[in-house]
Amino acid sequence: MINKRLLVKNLLAHNDENSFYDKKRFISIGEKEGKAKFLKHVCALANSNPKNNSFIVIGVEDEDNKIVGVDFFDDSRIQNLVNAYLDNPPLISYENIPFPHLPDGKVVGLVTIKSNGKVCALRKNIWKYYGGAVFFREGSISLPKAFDIELKDINSKAVATIEQHARNNIELTLDAVISFMNKRHADLSSHYKVFKEQFVVCWAGNAKRVKSKTYFSRVDIELINEQVKLFYSALDEITIEYNEDSFSTLEYVQLGLGVQQKYYPLERMEITFSENGKYNIKSELVFEPPQYDKKTLHHVLNSNNSIMMKLDKQIALNKAEKTDLKHLPATYLICYLNGFEEAREWMEKARPLLKKTDEGVYQSLKESLRVLRKVKYN
């Protein structure tokens, strides 16, 4: 098994950006330009490495390789995005890799790209790139290529060596379990489970019992062997189930208007472990968004927009508006899920304003955008 934290370290230590490896301070696939650039790099790396993995490391300063981290990113629909925009799309995964010095919720993103052996190309226009464009890596740059298109295997040995040096061992696994339970989450209810005598899953959170079910909040879940964070949320609640072969979670999201709040099942994730040292992760969106009267939502949308304009102009909010501000991310999300497309634009505009105004509401906004992204790319 490959320890993904060691893999990131080996990529950063031994290789500058090249034809099988790229690094980014962050990516922004919620915006057209950021999405287009991400797809361009995925296409170029897949074409430049037809027989081995290639990688994008996210959360690293370009000049000095300093690991600064990015927010935990739920990747469960990223393959759908790639399939929608690329012909002969590669297999792609986005994994969240924890590093000890990073604050809670911050990780290093590791994108692993595996070509299907055929030429990958843009399927349709996006931003300033045209449908049919083919990209390759030339050194550290992804460039279009219009002629002499041939897939060449030049990196297999180098990548195999890097992956071999990132193999896990029992000392790293034990150290990671102890650190997770005794240091990082000493204030929470922490647990671990060994699957097939090979895999260790650790999870921590605030547990509460409601009737016959246990719900966890402030949840952190890691697959220790590979140093991969499977789930992290400071707000939403989940239930956890496991047996000898699998570990599964059901995530809930809290939505509603005013004081009428309710938890809705959002996504089920299941990891199935095999005797041969492999595992498979499946995610299923089970979300049924609440439906509300359109006139009511139109009033809510206008009220939210008014609050945002006041914040933009630095006008003080009254008591009722301060209360509405706390629910603003969730009510914008409800408006969008009920057909008010402009709510998405207002949510994006709200990012910088809320970051300066109220950290708690800003975190709620990021959670609402995460739910929106799941629904959009499902």
Backbone hydrogen bonds in HBPLUS format (Angstrom, degrees):
<---DONOR---> <-ACCEPTOR-->    atom                        ^
c    i                          cat <-CA-CA->   ^        H-A-AA   ^      H-
h    n   atom  resd res      DA  || num        DHA   H-A  angle D-A-AA Bond
n    s   type  num  typ     dist DA aas  dist angle  dist       angle   num
A0168-ASN N   A0001-MET O   2.90 MM 167  5.84 158.2  1.95 170.0 168.5     1
A0003-ASN N   A0166-ALA O   2.76 MM 163  5.53 165.0  1.78 165.8 165.6     2
A0007-LEU N   A0003-ASN O   2.97 MM   4  6.29 152.1  2.05 148.5 157.6     3
A0004-LYS N   A0226-GLU O   2.94 MM 222  5.34 150.2  2.03 117.1 123.1     4
A0008-VAL N   A0004-LYS O   2.98 MM   4  6.19 159.2  2.02 144.7 148.5     5
A0009-LYS N   A0005-ARG O   3.03 MM   4  6.31 162.1  2.06 146.8 151.9     6
A0010-ASN N   A0006-LEU O   2.83 MM   4  6.06 157.9  1.87 152.2 158.0     7
A0011-LEU N   A0007-LEU O   2.92 MM   4  6.16 156.7  1.98 150.7 157.0     8
A0012-LEU N   A0008-VAL O   2.96 MM   4  6.19 162.1  1.99 153.3 157.9     9
A0013-ALA N   A0009-LYS O   2.82 MM   4  5.90 150.5  1.90 146.4 155.3    10
A0014-HIS N   A0010-ASN O   3.04 MM   4  5.83 161.8  2.07 145.0 148.7    11
A0015-ASN N   A0011-LEU O   3.24 MM   4  5.50 138.0  2.43 133.1 139.0    12
A0018-ASN N   A0021-TYR O   2.95 MM   3  5.32 152.6  2.03 142.6 151.5    13
A0055-PHE N   A0020-PHE O   2.95 MM  35  6.27 157.5  2.00 139.7 144.6    14
A0022-ASP N   A0055-PHE O   2.92 MM  33  6.33 145.5  2.04 143.0 154.2    15
A0057-VAL N   A0022-ASP O   2.86 MM  35  6.34 156.8  1.92 149.1 152.8    16
A0024-LYS N   A0057-VAL O   2.78 MM  33  6.20 152.9  1.85 159.2 164.0    17
A0059-GLY N   A0024-LYS O   2.79 MM  35  6.19 153.6  1.86 148.1 156.9    18
A0060-VAL N   A0024-LYS O   3.23 MM  36  6.02 170.5  2.24 134.4 135.8    19
A0031-GLU N   A0028-SER O   3.34 MM   3  6.01 168.6  2.35 115.7 118.8    20
A0035-LYS N   A0031-GLU O   2.86 MM   4  5.96 160.1  1.90 158.2 164.5    21
A0036-ALA N   A0032-LYS O   2.93 MM   4  6.08 159.3  1.97 149.0 154.4    22
A0037-LYS N   A0033-GLU O   3.01 MM   4  6.26 163.5  2.04 154.8 158.6    23
A0038-PHE N   A0034-GLY O   3.04 MM   4  6.15 157.6  2.09 144.5 150.9    24
A0039-LEU N   A0035-LYS O   2.99 MM   4  6.23 163.8  2.02 151.1 155.1    25
A0040-LYS N   A0036-ALA O   2.94 MM   4  6.15 151.1  2.03 145.8 154.3    26
A0041-HIS N   A0037-LYS O   3.08 MM   4  6.34 161.1  2.11 149.6 153.0    27
A0042-VAL N   A0038-PHE O   2.99 MM   4  6.27 160.9  2.03 152.6 158.3    28
A0043-CYS N   A0039-LEU O   2.92 MM   4  6.04 164.8  1.95 149.6 153.7    29
A0044-ALA N   A0040-LYS O   2.93 MM   4  6.16 163.1  1.96 151.3 155.9    30
A0045-LEU N   A0041-HIS O   2.92 MM   4  6.03 166.8  1.94 153.5 156.7    31
A0046-ALA N   A0042-VAL O   2.99 MM   4  6.10 157.9  2.04 148.4 154.7    32
A0047-ASN N   A0043-CYS O   3.06 MM   4  6.26 162.0  2.09 150.6 155.0    33
A0048-SER N   A0044-ALA O   2.99 MM   4  6.11 142.7  2.13 142.7 153.1    34
A0049-ASN N   A0046-ALA O   3.35 MM   3  5.33 153.4  2.42  98.3 106.0    35
A0054-SER N   A0113-ILE O   2.99 MM  59  5.18 148.7  2.09 143.0 152.5    36
A0113-ILE N   A0054-SER O   2.85 MM  59  5.18 167.1  1.86 155.4 156.1    37
A0056-ILE N   A0111-VAL O   2.95 MM  55  4.96 146.5  2.06 137.6 145.2    38
A0111-VAL N   A0056-ILE O   2.85 MM  55  4.96 177.2  1.85 155.8 156.7    39
A0058-ILE N   A0109-GLY O   2.76 MM  51  4.69 168.0  1.78 148.4 149.9    40
A0109-GLY N   A0058-ILE O   2.89 MM  51  4.69 149.2  1.99 139.4 143.4    41
A0068-VAL N   A0059-GLY O   2.96 MM   9  5.56 145.1  2.08 145.6 155.4    42
A0069-GLY N   A0059-GLY O   2.93 MM  10  4.13 155.1  1.99 133.9 127.7    43
A0061-GLU N   A0066-LYS O   2.87 MM   5  5.15 165.2  1.89 148.7 152.2    44
A0065-ASN N   A0061-GLU O   3.05 MM   4  5.07 130.2  2.31 137.6 142.9    45
A0070-VAL N   A0107-VAL O   2.76 MM  37  5.51 150.9  1.84 153.7 162.9    46
A0107-VAL N   A0070-VAL O   2.87 MM  37  5.51 158.8  1.91 155.8 161.3    47
A0072-PHE N   A0105-GLY O   2.98 MM  33  5.72 130.5  2.24 165.0 169.7    48
A0078-ILE N   A0075-ASP O   2.84 MM   3  5.32 176.4  1.84 134.0 134.6    49
A0080-ASN N   A0077-ARG O   3.11 MM   3  5.30 122.8  2.45  99.2 113.1    50
A0081-LEU N   A0077-ARG O   3.27 MM   4  6.70 148.0  2.38 145.9 154.3    51
A0082-VAL N   A0078-ILE O   3.13 MM   4  6.45 161.9  2.16 148.8 152.4    52
A0083-ASN N   A0079-GLN O   2.87 MM   4  6.08 161.3  1.91 151.1 156.7    53
A0084-ALA N   A0080-ASN O   2.99 MM   4  6.10 143.6  2.13 140.8 149.9    54
A0085-TYR N   A0081-LEU O   3.31 MM   4  6.55 141.8  2.46 145.4 153.8    55
A0086-LEU N   A0082-VAL O   2.99 MM   4  5.80 142.0  2.13 156.1 162.9    56
A0123-ARG N   A0085-TYR O   2.67 MM  38  5.18 175.4  1.68 142.5 141.1    57
A0087-ASP N   A0121-ALA O   2.75 MM  34  5.24 163.9  1.77 159.4 164.3    58
A0121-ALA N   A0087-ASP O   3.29 MM  34  5.24 153.5  2.36 129.6 136.5    59
A0091-LEU N   A0114-LYS O   2.88 MM  23  5.06 152.6  1.96 155.0 148.7    60
A0114-LYS N   A0091-LEU O   2.85 MM  23  5.06 163.6  1.88 155.7 158.8    61
A0093-SER N   A0112-THR O   3.04 MM  19  5.34 150.2  2.13 145.1 153.5    62
A0112-THR N   A0093-SER O   2.95 MM  19  5.34 154.8  2.01 146.8 155.0    63
A0095-GLU N   A0110-LEU O   2.92 MM  15  5.16 164.9  1.94 139.2 143.9    64
A0110-LEU N   A0095-GLU O   2.87 MM  15  5.16 160.6  1.91 153.7 159.1    65
A0229-LYS N   A0096-ASN O   2.65 MM 133  5.18 177.7  1.65 169.4 168.6    66
A0097-ILE N   A0108-VAL O   2.80 MM  11  5.01 170.1  1.81 151.0 153.1    67
A0108-VAL N   A0097-ILE O   2.90 MM  11  5.01 163.7  1.93 138.1 143.4    68
A0102-LEU N   A0099-PHE O   3.12 MM   3  5.70 160.0  2.16 121.3 127.3    69
A0106-LYS N   A0103-PRO O   3.05 MM   3  5.62 161.0  2.08 137.3 140.8    70
A0122-LEU N   A0133-ALA O   2.93 MM  11  5.41 162.2  1.97 155.6 159.1    71
A0132-GLY N   A0122-LEU O   2.66 MM  10  5.08 160.8  1.69 133.4 140.5    72
A0126-ILE N   A0129-TYR O   3.03 MM   3  5.48 162.7  2.06 152.6 157.1    73
A0129-TYR N   A0126-ILE O   2.99 MM   3  5.48 160.9  2.02 139.6 139.5    74
A0133-ALA N   A0130-TYR O   3.14 MM   3  5.82 155.3  2.21 140.4 141.7    75
A0145-LYS N   A0134-VAL O   2.80 MM  11  5.70 148.8  1.90 161.0 162.1    76
A0136-PHE N   A0143-LEU O   2.88 MM   7  5.56 159.1  1.92 159.1 161.2    77
A0143-LEU N   A0136-PHE O   2.83 MM   7  5.56 161.3  1.86 173.1 168.6    78
A0138-GLU N   A0141-ILE O   2.81 MM   3  5.39 166.9  1.83 164.2 168.0    79
A0141-ILE N   A0138-GLU O   3.25 MM   3  5.39 165.8  2.28 117.5 121.1    80
A0159-VAL N   A0155-ASN O   2.98 MM   4  6.14 170.2  1.99 170.2 172.8    81
A0160-ALA N   A0156-SER O   2.94 MM   4  6.02 160.1  1.98 147.3 153.4    82
A0161-THR N   A0157-LYS O   3.02 MM   4  6.18 154.2  2.09 147.5 153.5    83
A0162-ILE N   A0158-ALA O   3.13 MM   4  6.40 160.3  2.17 147.7 152.5    84
A0163-GLU N   A0159-VAL O   2.94 MM   4  6.16 167.2  1.95 157.3 160.4    85
A0164-GLN N   A0160-ALA O   2.95 MM   4  6.04 149.0  2.04 141.5 150.2    86
A0165-HIS N   A0161-THR O   3.07 MM   4  6.30 151.6  2.15 146.6 153.3    87
A0166-ALA N   A0163-GLU O   3.13 MM   3  5.08 145.6  2.25  96.0 106.4    88
A0167-ARG N   A0164-GLN O   3.30 MM   3  5.52 158.7  2.35 113.1 112.2    89
A0173-THR N   A0169-ASN O   3.17 MM   4  6.44 156.8  2.22 150.2 157.2    90
A0174-LEU N   A0170-ILE O   2.94 MM   4  6.11 169.5  1.95 152.7 154.7    91
A0175-ASP N   A0171-GLU O   2.96 MM   4  6.08 167.4  1.97 152.6 156.6    92
A0176-ALA N   A0172-LEU O   3.03 MM   4  6.08 153.1  2.10 140.2 147.4    93
A0177-VAL N   A0173-THR O   3.03 MM   4  6.33 154.4  2.10 150.7 157.2    94
A0178-ILE N   A0174-LEU O   3.04 MM   4  6.26 170.4  2.05 157.6 159.5    95
A0179-SER N   A0175-ASP O   2.96 MM   4  6.07 159.9  2.00 146.1 152.3    96
A0180-PHE N   A0176-ALA O   2.96 MM   4  6.03 158.8  2.00 144.0 149.9    97
A0181-MET N   A0177-VAL O   3.09 MM   4  6.27 165.7  2.11 153.4 155.9    98
A0182-ASN N   A0178-ILE O   2.88 MM   4  5.70 163.7  1.90 151.5 157.0    99
A0183-LYS N   A0179-SER O   3.09 MM   4  5.03 148.2  2.19 124.2 132.1   100
A0184-ARG N   A0179-SER O   2.94 MM   5  6.18 169.2  1.95 166.3 169.9   101
A0188-LEU N   A0185-HIS O   3.17 MM   3  5.39 166.9  2.19 110.9 114.6   102
A0189-SER N   A0205-GLY O   3.24 MM  16  5.56 146.1  2.36 138.9 141.1   103
A0205-GLY N   A0189-SER O   3.15 MM  16  5.56 144.8  2.28 134.0 143.9   104
A0191-HIS N   A0203-TRP O   2.84 MM  12  5.44 152.0  1.92 161.3 169.8   105
A0203-TRP N   A0191-HIS O   3.02 MM  12  5.44 158.3  2.06 140.1 145.1   106
A0193-LYS N   A0201-VAL O   2.98 MM   8  5.47 141.7  2.13 146.9 158.6   107
A0201-VAL N   A0193-LYS O   3.02 MM   8  5.47 167.5  2.04 156.4 158.7   108
A0195-PHE N   A0199-PHE O   2.74 MM   4  5.03 159.6  1.78 145.2 152.5   109
A0198-GLN N   A0195-PHE O   2.99 MM   3  6.04 172.2  2.00 132.5 134.5   110
A0199-PHE N   A0195-PHE O   2.98 MM   4  5.03 168.1  1.99 156.9 154.3   111
A0224-ILE N   A0200-VAL O   2.91 MM  24  5.58 138.6  2.09 158.6 170.1   112
A0202-CYS N   A0222-GLU O   3.00 MM  20  5.41 160.2  2.04 155.9 161.2   113
A0222-GLU N   A0202-CYS O   2.90 MM  20  5.41 164.3  1.93 157.5 162.2   114
A0204-ALA N   A0220-ASP O   2.92 MM  16  5.39 148.7  2.02 151.4 160.7   115
A0220-ASP N   A0204-ALA O   3.01 MM  16  5.39 152.5  2.09 152.6 155.9   116
A0206-ASN N   A0217-SER O   2.80 MM  11  5.13 158.6  1.84 146.0 151.1   117
A0217-SER N   A0206-ASN O   2.98 MM  11  5.13 149.0  2.08 133.5 142.9   118
A0208-LYS N   A0215-TYR O   2.89 MM   7  5.40 148.2  1.99 152.6 161.8   119
A0215-TYR N   A0208-LYS O   2.86 MM   7  5.40 167.7  1.88 163.1 163.0   120
A0210-VAL N   A0213-LYS O   2.86 MM   3  5.43 164.3  1.88 165.4 169.4   121
A0213-LYS N   A0210-VAL O   3.02 MM   3  5.43 167.5  2.04 134.7 133.8   122
A0216-PHE N   A0238-ILE O   2.89 MM  22  5.41 163.9  1.92 158.0 163.5   123
A0238-ILE N   A0216-PHE O   3.00 MM  22  5.41 152.3  2.08 145.3 154.1   124
A0233-SER N   A0219-VAL O   3.12 MM  14  5.56 149.9  2.21 150.1 154.1   125
A0221-ILE N   A0231-PHE O   2.98 MM  10  5.13 155.4  2.04 151.2 149.0   126
A0230-LEU N   A0221-ILE O   2.75 MM   9  5.39 142.8  1.88 136.5 147.8   127
A0231-PHE N   A0221-ILE O   3.41 MM  10  5.13 156.5  2.47 132.6 131.5   128
A0223-LEU N   A0228-VAL O   2.90 MM   5  5.33 161.2  1.93 162.5 165.2   129
A0228-VAL N   A0223-LEU O   3.29 MM   5  5.33 168.1  2.30 139.7 141.6   130
A0227-GLN N   A0224-ILE O   3.00 MM   3  4.82 151.2  2.08 101.1 110.4   131
A0252-TYR N   A0237-GLU O   2.75 MM  15  5.40 160.1  1.79 177.6 173.5   132
A0239-THR N   A0250-LEU O   2.99 MM  11  5.30 149.0  2.09 137.8 147.1   133
A0250-LEU N   A0239-THR O   3.02 MM  11  5.30 150.1  2.11 144.1 149.5   134
A0241-GLU N   A0248-SER O   2.94 MM   7  5.31 165.6  1.96 152.1 154.4   135
A0248-SER N   A0241-GLU O   2.81 MM   7  5.31 175.2  1.81 166.3 165.3   136
A0243-ASN N   A0246-SER O   3.04 MM   3  5.58 157.0  2.09 151.7 156.2   137
A0273-PHE N   A0245-ASP O   2.88 MM  28  5.53 174.7  1.89 170.5 172.2   138
A0247-PHE N   A0271-ILE O   2.98 MM  24  5.28 149.7  2.07 144.1 153.8   139
A0271-ILE N   A0247-PHE O   2.83 MM  24  5.28 167.1  1.84 154.6 158.6   140
A0249-THR N   A0269-MET O   2.81 MM  20  5.28 154.1  1.88 151.6 160.3   141
A0269-MET N   A0249-THR O   2.94 MM  20  5.28 159.3  1.99 146.2 153.0   142
A0251-GLU N   A0267-GLU O   2.91 MM  16  5.35 171.8  1.92 156.6 156.3   143
A0266-LEU N   A0251-GLU O   2.66 MM  15  5.44 169.8  1.67 162.1 158.3   144
A0253-VAL N   A0264-TYR O   2.90 MM  11  5.36 158.4  1.94 147.3 151.8   145
A0264-TYR N   A0253-VAL O   2.88 MM  11  5.36 165.0  1.90 145.1 149.2   146
A0255-LEU N   A0262-LYS O   2.96 MM   7  5.62 164.2  1.98 162.4 161.2   147
A0262-LYS N   A0255-LEU O   2.89 MM   7  5.62 151.9  1.96 148.7 156.6   148
A0260-GLN N   A0257-LEU O   3.22 MM   3  5.64 148.0  2.33 136.4 132.9   149
A0261-GLN N   A0259-VAL O   2.99 MM   2  5.69 128.1  2.26 108.0  92.8   150
A0286-VAL N   A0266-LEU O   2.92 MM  20  5.40 154.8  1.98 131.3 138.6   151
A0268-ARG N   A0284-GLU O   2.86 MM  16  5.18 167.8  1.87 153.1 154.1   152
A0284-GLU N   A0268-ARG O   2.80 MM  16  5.18 156.1  1.86 153.1 160.6   153
A0270-GLU N   A0282-LYS O   2.87 MM  12  5.32 160.0  1.91 154.1 160.6   154
A0282-LYS N   A0270-GLU O   2.88 MM  12  5.32 163.7  1.91 153.7 158.9   155
A0272-THR N   A0280-ASN O   2.86 MM   8  5.28 162.4  1.89 153.9 158.1   156
A0280-ASN N   A0272-THR O   2.92 MM   8  5.28 151.4  2.00 144.3 153.8   157
A0274-SER N   A0278-LYS O   2.90 MM   4  5.45 160.7  1.94 171.5 165.0   158
A0297-LEU N   A0293-ASP O   3.08 MM   4  6.43 159.8  2.12 152.5 158.3   159
A0298-HIS N   A0294-LYS O   2.86 MM   4  6.04 148.6  1.96 146.5 155.3   160
A0299-HIS N   A0295-LYS O   3.14 MM   4  6.39 152.8  2.22 143.9 150.0   161
A0300-VAL N   A0296-THR O   3.00 MM   4  6.34 154.5  2.07 145.1 152.7   162
A0301-LEU N   A0297-LEU O   2.79 MM   4  5.99 162.6  1.82 152.9 156.8   163
A0302-ASN N   A0298-HIS O   3.08 MM   4  6.26 164.9  2.10 144.8 148.6   164
A0303-SER N   A0299-HIS O   2.96 MM   4  6.14 154.2  2.02 146.4 153.9   165
A0304-ASN N   A0300-VAL O   2.88 MM   4  6.14 160.5  1.92 153.4 158.3   166
A0305-ASN N   A0301-LEU O   2.90 MM   4  6.14 163.2  1.93 153.0 157.7   167
A0306-SER N   A0302-ASN O   2.97 MM   4  6.13 150.5  2.05 142.8 150.6   168
A0307-ILE N   A0303-SER O   3.09 MM   4  6.41 152.3  2.17 146.1 152.9   169
A0308-MET N   A0304-ASN O   2.98 MM   4  6.34 158.2  2.03 152.7 158.6   170
A0309-MET N   A0305-ASN O   2.97 MM   4  6.23 154.3  2.04 147.9 154.4   171
A0310-LYS N   A0306-SER O   3.03 MM   4  6.28 148.4  2.14 142.7 151.2   172
A0311-LEU N   A0307-ILE O   2.96 MM   4  6.28 157.9  2.01 150.9 156.8   173
A0312-ASP N   A0308-MET O   2.93 MM   4  6.14 155.1  1.99 145.8 153.0   174
A0313-LYS N   A0309-MET O   3.04 MM   4  6.24 147.3  2.15 139.6 147.5   175
A0315-ILE N   A0310-LYS O   2.82 MM   5  4.93 171.1  1.82 145.7 146.9   176
A0314-GLN N   A0311-LEU O   3.09 MM   3  4.80 155.7  2.15  97.2 104.1   177
A0322-LYS N   A0318-ASN O   2.96 MM   4  6.23 150.3  2.05 153.5 162.3   178
A0323-THR N   A0319-LYS O   3.18 MM   4  6.50 148.3  2.29 143.0 150.9   179
A0324-ASP N   A0320-ALA O   2.95 MM   4  6.28 159.9  1.99 148.6 154.3   180
A0325-LEU N   A0321-GLU O   2.83 MM   4  5.98 141.8  1.97 143.1 153.4   181
A0326-LYS N   A0323-THR O   3.25 MM   3  5.65 133.0  2.48 105.5 115.6   182
A0327-HIS N   A0324-ASP O   3.07 MM   3  5.33 132.6  2.30 102.7 115.1   183
A0328-LEU N   A0325-LEU O   3.15 MM   3  4.88 152.7  2.22  96.6 105.0   184
A0331-THR N   A0327-HIS O   2.94 MM   4  6.11 160.3  1.98 161.9 168.3   185
A0332-TYR N   A0328-LEU O   2.90 MM   4  5.99 157.0  1.96 155.3 160.8   186
A0333-LEU N   A0329-PRO O   3.05 MM   4  6.26 154.6  2.12 141.8 149.0   187
A0334-ILE N   A0330-ALA O   2.92 MM   4  6.23 154.5  1.99 145.0 151.7   188
A0335-CYS N   A0331-THR O   2.97 MM   4  6.17 158.9  2.01 144.2 149.7   189
A0336-TYR N   A0332-TYR O   2.97 MM   4  6.30 160.0  2.01 151.7 156.6   190
A0337-LEU N   A0333-LEU O   2.92 MM   4  6.17 163.4  1.94 154.6 159.1   191
A0338-ASN N   A0334-ILE O   3.03 MM   4  6.18 121.0  2.39 139.4 154.0   192
A0338-ASN N   A0335-CYS O   3.12 MM   3  5.14 143.5  2.26  97.7 108.6   193
A0340-PHE N   A0335-CYS O   2.97 MM   5  5.32 160.5  2.01 147.5 142.1   194
A0339-GLY N   A0336-TYR O   3.07 MM   3  5.34 155.5  2.13 116.8 115.5   195
A0343-ALA N   A0340-PHE O   3.08 MM   3  5.85 161.7  2.12 121.1 126.6   196
A0344-ARG N   A0341-GLU O   3.17 MM   3  6.03 151.2  2.26 122.9 127.4   197
A0346-TRP N   A0342-GLU O   3.16 MM   4  6.53 157.4  2.21 151.2 157.4   198
A0347-MET N   A0343-ALA O   2.95 MM   4  6.20 145.8  2.07 144.3 153.7   199
A0348-GLU N   A0344-ARG O   3.13 MM   4  6.47 151.8  2.21 147.4 154.0   200
A0349-LYS N   A0345-GLU O   2.97 MM   4  6.28 156.6  2.03 147.2 154.2   201
A0350-ALA N   A0346-TRP O   2.91 MM   4  6.03 138.0  2.08 139.0 150.3   202
A0351-ARG N   A0348-GLU O   3.28 MM   3  5.52 148.6  2.39 103.2 111.3   203
A0354-LEU N   A0350-ALA O   2.86 MM   4  5.86 174.6  1.87 169.3 169.8   204
A0355-LYS N   A0351-ARG O   3.01 MM   4  6.10 151.6  2.09 152.0 160.5   205
A0356-LYS N   A0352-PRO O   3.36 MM   4  6.50 145.7  2.49 137.1 143.4   206
A0357-THR N   A0353-LEU O   3.03 MM   4  6.16 137.8  2.22 137.6 150.2   207
A0358-ASP N   A0354-LEU O   2.90 MM   4  5.44 157.6  1.95 138.7 144.9   208
A0362-TYR N   A0358-ASP O   2.95 MM   4  6.15 152.5  2.03 149.7 158.6   209
A0363-GLN N   A0359-GLU O   2.97 MM   4  6.23 153.3  2.04 147.6 153.3   210
A0364-SER N   A0360-GLY O   3.13 MM   4  6.43 150.8  2.22 141.0 149.0   211
A0365-LEU N   A0361-VAL O   2.88 MM   4  6.19 146.6  1.99 145.1 154.6   212
A0366-LYS N   A0362-TYR O   3.06 MM   4  6.43 154.8  2.13 148.6 154.3   213
A0367-GLU N   A0363-GLN O   3.10 MM   4  6.42 152.5  2.18 144.5 151.8   214
A0368-SER N   A0364-SER O   2.93 MM   4  6.23 154.4  2.00 147.6 154.7   215
A0369-LEU N   A0365-LEU O   2.90 MM   4  6.18 156.2  1.96 153.3 159.6   216
A0370-ARG N   A0366-LYS O   2.98 MM   4  6.16 142.3  2.13 138.6 148.9   217
A0371-VAL N   A0367-GLU O   3.04 MM   4  6.40 154.2  2.11 147.7 153.6   218
A0372-LEU N   A0368-SER O   2.98 MM   4  6.22 159.3  2.02 146.0 152.1   219
A0373-ARG N   A0369-LEU O   2.89 MM   4  6.07 155.7  1.95 143.4 149.6   220
A0374-LYS N   A0370-ARG O   3.04 MM   4  6.32 155.8  2.10 146.8 152.9   221
A0375-VAL N   A0371-VAL O   3.06 MM   4  6.37 164.3  2.09 155.1 158.2   222
A0376-LYS N   A0372-LEU O   2.88 MM   4  6.07 159.8  1.92 152.3 158.5   223
A0377-TYR N   A0373-ARG O   3.09 MM   4  6.20 165.0  2.11 153.4 155.1   224
A0378-ASN N   A0375-VAL O   3.44 MM   3  5.29 163.0  2.47  99.1 103.6   225
